[in-house]
Amino acid sequence: MINYKLLTPGPLTTTDSVKREMMVDHCTWDNDYKSITQKIRGELLELAHVSPEEYTAVLMQGSGTFGVESAITSSVGKDGKLLILSNGAYGERQEDIAKHAGLKYRIQHFHYNEVPDAAVVKQILDEDKEITHVSMVHSETTSGILNDIEAVGKVVKAAGKVYIVDAMSSFAGVEIPVADWGIDFIISSANKCIQGVPGFSFIICRLDELKKCEGKAVSLSLDLYDQWKGMFDGKWRFTSPTHVVLAFAKALEEMKEEGGIPARSARYRRTNALLISEMEKLGYKTYIDKAHQGPIITTFFYPENCNYTFKEMYEFIKARGYAIYPGKVTEADTFRIGNIGEIYEEDIHKLIDIYREFLTQKGQL
Ligand SMILES: *Cc1c(COP(=O)(O)O)cnc(C)c1O
């Protein structure tokens, strides 16, 4: 099997020691296992800068979307109305979730390279009194833009609404003071910035809002309230992804060894800045401007005189040890390169050398 590193936003490149944790078959009912789950839940609250008196962390089987769907469809209810702020595919997915669940909702679209404007949100909340919940994405992985969830949170809280944030690709890679920013439900998953493997998502919930979710869920398995009730002593309601949980506990430990969020976010910012400056030297331009470019993943335009396809570029790079990502913005021809996971400046330098070789072969340098 060829080994290559993932320059994708999850699953991402994990350490060998995280992967090795999965060599154990663990039973789920005993205190050892339950205490691992409880420890994870406690540490997630620390990463979110919230107290266990005010917040709780609920783990949910499935990928990140399961967590977003769980939070939305367990909290809005029949009498509520959700305002979705969208500037990418993951915002649009929230609309899909609301539609499938038959929830009352309204979606406000923003351009893919613009952050949702808090003033526009305020105006909508002033005129549409039916709205009870507001949701948005923090790091829109579609483009790499980092949305201003703090500014929007102020407006949402001033209006007394419930605030749901999909921080899938940013949580623990960027500091998020969850309580200070007025977030009631924030969602991420095991295979993003904490650098575990895929298999579950987690939702950090303000307790008084979570308690209001009783009986509101439209799905059995994604019922956030029931999952929380069932998990009071660390027991998962249905079969837990044991191997993934063990790997995640190890990933949390390694995150602490690295120096926690401050060190990890500094590494991501460094590798991201290096990637962008080196790619610019090769003639590639970024889709998002510097003011809003996040440190997780970057969307690049193809150059004007481009004479190669994504597939050609992808295969060339993969054969030399790295996997990049196709573009996802709808209006422009782009590709993406992520820099989260076990990726260091040395990897960026290697990638740039591969690009130089590729572009030379194509007569573009
Ligand atoms: C990864 C991601 C998700 C979840 O996607 P899954 O494929 O379900 O894991 C949701 N939102 C954002 C912003 C993401 O980056």
The ligand as an SDF file (V2000), in Angstrom:
LIG
                    3D

 15 15  0  0  0  0  0  0  0  0999 V2000
  -16.4700   18.2310    7.5450 C   0  0  0  0  0  0  0  0  0  0  0  0
  -17.5680   19.2150    7.7230 C   0  0  0  0  0  0  0  0  0  0  0  0
  -18.8860   18.8140    8.0530 C   0  0  0  0  0  0  0  0  0  0  0  0
  -19.2840   17.3860    8.2180 C   0  0  0  0  0  0  0  0  0  0  0  0
  -19.1780   16.6460    7.0910 O   0  0  0  0  0  0  0  0  0  0  0  0
  -19.2290   15.0560    7.1930 P   0  0  0  0  0  0  0  0  0  0  0  0
  -18.9110   14.6350    5.8140 O   0  0  0  0  0  0  0  0  0  0  0  0
  -20.5780   14.6780    7.6280 O   0  0  0  0  0  0  0  0  0  0  0  0
  -18.1990   14.6700    8.2130 O   0  0  0  0  0  0  0  0  0  0  0  0
  -19.8190   19.7800    8.3110 C   0  0  0  0  0  0  0  0  0  0  0  0
  -19.5200   21.0850    8.2260 N   0  0  0  0  0  0  0  0  0  0  0  0
  -18.2930   21.5090    7.9070 C   0  0  0  0  0  0  0  0  0  0  0  0
  -18.0250   22.9790    7.8650 C   0  0  0  0  0  0  0  0  0  0  0  0
  -17.2720   20.5870    7.6380 C   0  0  0  0  0  0  0  0  0  0  0  0
  -16.0410   21.0140    7.3310 O   0  0  0  0  0  0  0  0  0  0  0  0
  1  2  1  0
  2  3  1  0
  2 14  2  0
  3  4  1  0
  3 10  2  0
  4  5  1  0
  5  6  1  0
  6  7  2  0
  6  8  1  0
  6  9  1  0
 10 11  1  0
 11 12  2  0
 12 13  1  0
 12 14  1  0
 14 15  1  0
M  END
$$$$
